[in-house]
Amino acid sequence: MEGMGLLVILFFFGLAGGIVGRIKGSSFLLWFMISGLIPFFGLLTAICYRWEDRELRRQCPGCGRVVKLHDALCTRCGTELEFPSVAIASEAATRARPAA
């Protein structure tokens, strides 16, 4: 019976970590697994994880796709990306601007 209590605790830590990770724009399943396998520290890591939609972006010179600033390769065309001199505003900043 003690093992069942542990599984319930692990499940709820996993669920909480998954929800926090998804809210921050990352994978629910990834954070569910991390938080479930490493209960307290996994959830704490999910809480401290960066917000994906607040990352600066840049445009790929090969195909024109907008990618995260920290990406080294374009996921569409495979172009190796150099650090740009100009960055594009984050998705969150773009949504926050009032329409003109």
N, C-alpha and C positions, 0 to 999 in steps of 0.2 A: 504494500500500500504506500510505503514511503516513496518508492520510485514513481508512482503515479503523481504524487504531489510535486515532485521535481519536474516531471514532464509538463505539468500545467504551468509552473513558474517559467520554464524555458519557453513554452509556447507564447505566453503573454509578453515576455521580454522581446521575443522575436516579432510579435505583432506590433508592439510599440515602436521598435526600431524600424520595422518596415514602413509603418505609417509616417514616421518622422522623415525617413529617407525619401519617400515618395513625395511628401510635401515640399522637400527641398529640390525636387526635380530629378532625383536619381531612381534607381531600380528598387521597387518594393521587395522583390525576391532576394536580391543581394543583401539588403539590410536586414531582412527577416532572418536569413541564415546566419549572418554575422552576429546579430543581437541574440539569437537563440542559442548559438554555440558558445558565446562568451557573454553571458547575461548582462551584468552591470556595465562592463567596459564597452561592450558592443553598442548598447543604447547610448552611453555617454559619447562615444565616437560619432554615432549618427546625429546626435544633437549638435556636436561641434563641427560637423562636416559643412563644407561650403555650399552656398546656394548656387545651383547650376544656372539659373536664369539671371544671376547678377554678375556673371563673368563677362569681361570685355570680349569682343569678337573682332574678326578681320575677314577680308574677302580673299578667296583663293585666286591667284593670278592666272591659273590654268583654266578653270571652269567657271569662276565667278561665284561659287557657293560661299555662303557666309558660315565660317567655322569659329570655334572658340579660339581665343588668343593663344592659349597654351598648347594647342594642337601642333604637332610637328609635321604631320602628313594630312593632306586632304583625303577624307574618307570616300569621296566620289571619284576623283581622277588619279589619286596617288601622288600628286605633286608634293615635293618636299618644300615646306614653308619656312622661309626666313623670318626673323622677327621684324614686324612692320614698323614703319615710322609713324603711322597713323592707325588708331584703333577705332572700331565702330562701337557705339554705345551698347550696353547690355540690353537683353530683352526686357528686363524689369524697368529699366530707365526709359525705354521706348514706350512701354505701356503707360508709364506714369505721366508722360507729357500730355498736356491738354491739346485737343485737336484745334488747329488754326483755321 
